[in-house]
Amino acid sequence: MVLKEVPYEIKFADAAIKHLGALRARERKTVVDVIEEQLSHEPLVETRNRKPLRPNPIAAWELRLESLRVFYDVTAPEALSAEFSGIVRIMAIAKKDRNVLRIGGEEIDL
């Protein structure tokens, strides 16, 4: 018998939707595709492009996509359900230019 892994549900915070809308169409597609590929299964596994962050006011985890950064948190499902393993909440999407990180046009220090 083969057990199928239950995926994580992906939800976007209102601010992250605005950040996504500020990107160019190609960047938006890349971000959405990579989020689906990387975070729907095992979002809490550290990889070369995915890492936990030091405590900060934005999110607990970061996903790197070239010059783009996706900040996210992972929680257990709100109701017991066999449909999802948990919830990945996308909190912010940023652009990084050298050592400058901008979320929604504002420079941020993490």
C-alpha positions, 0 to 999 in steps of 0.5 A, a space after each residue: 500500500 502506498 500512502 499519498 502525501 497530503 499537500 499543504 494549503 497555500 494562502 496569501 495575506 492581503 499584503 502579499 497579494 498587493 506585493 504580487 500585483 506590483 511585480 511584472 507579469 513574468 515575475 508573478 508567474 514565476 513566484 506563483 509557480 515556485 510557491 506551488 512547487 516548493 511549498 505545497 509539500 514539506 515547506 518546513 524542510 530547509 533547502 538551498 533556496 528555503 530557510 528558517 529566519 531569525 525571529 522577525 516581524 514578517 515571517 518565520 521562513 524565506 524562499 529565495 527565487 533569484 532576486 525575489 524573496 517569499 516570506 511565509 509561515 506554516 501552521 496546522 490546519 484550522 479544522 481537522 481535515 484529511 484534505 491538507 497537512 497544514 497551511 502555508 501563509 504567504 506573508 510578503 513578497 520582496 525584491 532584493 537588490 544587492 544588500 537592499 531588501 524592499 517589500 512594497 517599495 519600502 526598504 526593510 531590515 531583517 
